[in-house]
Amino acid sequence: MRMIDVNVNRPYIGLQFHPLGFALADRNRAMSSSPSDSSAARHYDSVLRPGLFRGQVHVVTGGGSGIGRCVAHELASLGATVVLTGRTAEKLERVAAEIREDGGQADTAAFDIRDDEAVKASVAAMVAKHGVLHGLVNNAGGQFPSPLEAISKRGFDAVVNNNLTGGFLMMREVYLQSMQKHGGAVVNMTADMWNGMPGMGHSGAARAGMANLTKTAAFEWAGSRVRVNAVAPGWIASSGMDAYGPAMAGIIHGLKDKLPARRMGLEAEVSAAICFLLSPGASFITGVTLQIDGGAPLHSASWPMMGGQPAPTFDGFHRATTPLVLQDATPTPSVPPAGKA
């Protein structure tokens, strides 16, 4: 079963699937769970050098919560002006206010990525206001759990439009209105769908389509100095876990035992990969989908899962909060955080 995260682009179900979007992990932090607590560290602790994206503009779709919020914070901490997009203006403005409070620069644009005309107009407004768009993080998406036989055409179309078509529209317009002339980098969002996606077949189909679309765009747009890559997160601890309520708590608490890494991922671990793919360090990388899943697809019917300690964590997001359902979990053995690369 896959998990889902809070979504700013899916009002009909109110959930966003960040490719298996929840996680169970010891956060290895000594800070309040409240992002506004004055005792919390006030700066994002990125593995990348300060000022890396200074003078650049990066667009993050679905930036009002979850992984998108984390990515927006990291990009801003590295000097970028971040344009947050989503359907709910209030969510976007809350995140933008956090970024400004931390000394970063952020703007917002509320629109539906599935609306062709809205995407065209919104990207045009971004270009008019900010000039060159250097990066696009196609993070927004959403779906609902269901067996295939219970999915209606309307439901299937809605998920594909959200997880594939909307991302395509954003890529196309950012390319046509800015990157075709100036170059840039795109990072798309897919999922751990390599062995199918039972219970989320509509999303699996869309995410597989996005992985293929990433390759096509990388080839077709290379002559314009545009790189296009994707990330495929596995089970990541994020705000949407609390949408399931007490009935799902037992399943969520046991997810870490299904992974070779013996823990679940953190938002900052996904963000670090995305920011690297946007960076000059990835200048010779294009058309790839980077798995961020703790080895989730590697199960073998002929070899048992080995025991051992959870993999070290990296959690540089100073405003990250632990989902309530995980705050009630039995603590896992403490593991020292991974150091900077």
N, C-alpha and C positions, 0 to 999 in steps of 0.2 A: 504494500500500500504506500502511496505517496502522500506527502503532506502539502499543505498550502499556506500561503502567507497573506497578510492583509493587502488589499489591492485598492489603488486609487482609480483604476480603470474598469472595474467590474461591478457596477452598482447592483446588478441583478442577482449576484450572489455574495458580493462584498468580500470576496476572497481572492488572493493572488497566489498562484503557484510559483514559488521560486524554486524551480526544479527540485522537487523534494524539499521544499523550503524550510524545514525546521531542523533544529539540532539539539542534541543533549550533550553538554560538555561542561566540565569545570572551567569557569571563566578565569580562574587564577587572577582575580583582581581584589584589591582591598579598597573598594570604593562603594559609594551609595548606589543603589539601583535607580535612583532618581536622576535624570539627565540635568536637572536644574540645581542639584545639590552643590553648594559652594565648596564642599570638600572634594568634589571630583576633579580629576586632572582637567585642565582647560584646553589642552591642545591634542590634536590627533598625532599619534606616534607612528608615523609611516615608516616603512623600510626604505623608501625612496628619498633622495636628497631634497632638502628644502629648496623651494623656488623652482622646482623642475618644470612646472607648467605656468610660470609667471608670464603674464601677457597673453595667455591663451583663453579661449572660450570653449567650454565643454557642455554639451546638452545631456542631461540624464532623464530619461523617461521613467515614469513611476517613481519619482524622487521623493514622494511624501512619506514613505515608510520603508521599513525592512532594509533589504540590501541596497536599494536605490538611495535611501537616505544616507547610509554608511558611505557609499561611493561618492556621493556629493560632498560629504564632509572631508573625505580624504583628498579629493581633487582640489577643493578650496584651500585646504591646509597646505597644499603644494603650490599655491599661487594662482590657480585658475579662477576665472569668473565662471560660475556654474549656473546654468539655466535649468531649473527644475520644472518638469512637466508632469501633468496628471489631470484627472478630471475634477478633483476637489481642491479649490483654491485655498481653503483654510488649512488643509494639511500641508500644502506646498509652502505657504507663508510661514507656518510654524517652523519648518525645517530651515527655510531661508533666514528666519530670525535667529535660529541657533548658530548658523554659519556666520552671520554678521556679528553676533555676540562674541564669537571666537576670533574675530578680526578678519574674516574672509569676505568674499564678494559673491552675492547670489541674486539671481532674478528668478521670476516664476512666470509660467505660461500655462493656464488651465484650458485644456481642450481634449477631445477624444481622438486618440491615435487611429481609430477605425474609420474616422470621417475624412475622406480624401480632401475635400475642400478646406476643412478646418486645419488639416496638416499643412497644406500649401500656404494658407494665410498665416499660420502661426510661425512657420519657418521663415517666411518672408519678413515678418515682424522682428524675429530674432536677428536676422541679417541686417535689417535696417537700423536696429538699435545697437548691435554689438559688432557689426562688421563680419570678419572671417569667423567661421565656426571650425574649430580645430579638431574637435572630437565629438563623437556621438556614442552614448551608452544606451543601447536598446534594451532597457531593463524591464519595462512594463509588460505585464501579462496576467492571465487569470484563467481559472478553470474550476471544475467541481468534480468530486469523486463520483464515479458511476461505472457499472459494468456496461459493456458495449450495447447489449440488447435493450438497455433502459435509456440510452441517449437519443433524444429527438433530433431531427434535422436542425431545428432552431438552436438547440443546445450545442450541437457539433459545430455549426457555422459560427456561433458566438465565440467559442474557444479558439477556433482556427483564425477568425478575424482578429482576435486579441493577441494571440501568441505568434502569428505569422504575418498576416496581411498588414496589421498595424505597424509592425517592425519594418516591413518592406516599404510602406508609404513613407515612414520617417527616413529610412536610408536613401530612398530615391530623391526626396526633396532636399535633404541636406547635401546630397551629391550635386544635384542640378543647380541649387541656388548658392553653393559655396565651394564644396570640395572639388568639383570638376575643374575649377580654375585655380584653387589655392592648395589642393592636397589636403590630407587629414587622415584620421584613423577612426574606425568604427569597431565597437565591440558589441556583439549580439548576445542574447541570453537563450540558451537551450536547456537541456536537462539530462539527467541520468536515464536515458531512454534506450541504451544500447541493447538491452535484452527485451525490448518491448516495454510497455508501460501498463500492466494490468491494473484495472480500476481507473485509469485515466487515459484511455485509448485516444480520445480526441486531442488531448494535450501532447501525447507521444507523437502522433502524426504531425502536428504543427511544429513541434520542437525538432523532429527529424527534418522537416522541410526547411526550418531555419538554418540547420547545420549545412544543408546542401546549398541553400541560397547564399550563405556566407562564402562558400567556395566559388560560386559563380561570380559574385560581386568582386571578390578578391582578384579574379582573373580579368574580368572586363574593365575594372577601374584602375588596374595597376598603372596604366599609361598616364593617368592623371595624378600619380603619386598618392593614391589612396590605398591604405591597408585595411582589410576587413577580416576580423577574427571573431571568435565566439568563446564563451565559457559555458561549462556544463556543471553547475553545482549539484552536489548531492544533498544529504540531510543537513540543513543549516539552521542554527538556533536563531529564530527571528520572531517578530511580534505576532505573526499569524497563529502561532501554536495555541494561544489562549482562546482562539475562536472555537476550538473544538469542545471545550468544557470538560468536566470531570470524567465523562464516559471514555474519552480517549487517553486519559492520563496514563493508564497502565501500559498501553501500546507505546506511547511516546517515551516513557521511561526506559523501555527495553530496546529502543532502536539502536543505541550505541553498541549493544552486544551483537548486532548483525554486521558490523563493519570491521574490516581488518585493522583500521586505525584505533579501534576500541573506544571511540568517542565520536561525537558529532561535530560538525564544522561551525565556525563562527563567521559572522558577517564580514569582519575585517580580513579574514582569510580569502574570501571571494573578492573583496575590494582590492586587495593587494595585487591579485592576478590581473584584474581589469585595468588598474592603473599602470601596471607594467606593460600590458599590451598596447596601451595608449602612448607609451613613452618612447623616446628615441632608442632606448635599449632594445626595443622590439622591431627596429627598422627593417630587419630582414625576415620578419615573421608575418605571413599573411595566408589566409585561407585555412587556418587551423581552428579546431575546437579543443580547448584546454579543459580537461576534466578536473574538478575540484570536489572530490567525493570520498576521500579516505579509503579508496579501493573498493567501493561498493559493488562494481560490476564483476569483481574477480572471483566470486564464489565458485567453488568446484565441487561437483558431486562426488569426486573420488578422493578429495583431500579435506580433512576437517579444519575448521577454524582454529588457529592456534591461540593460546592464552597470552598473558603478558600485560604490560602496563599500557595505558592509553598513550597515543602519540602526543608529543609536546604541542602546545597551542601557541598561536600568535593572536593577540587581541589588542590592536592599537587604537580601537575606537573608544575614545574617552567618554562618549555619551551613550554607549551601548547599554541596554537594559536586559536583564534576564527575564524571559517569559515567566509568568506566574506559575504555569504548570511545572516548570523546571525548578523553580524555587522550592517546591515541595518534594523534589526528587531526593533520593538518598545520595549524598555526596560521593563522587568518584574519587579515587586516590589522587592526591595533589601531584601535578607534574609541572616542573619548571617551564615557564613560557619560552618559546623559541626566540633566539636572539635575532638581531637585524642581519639581513644579508649583506 
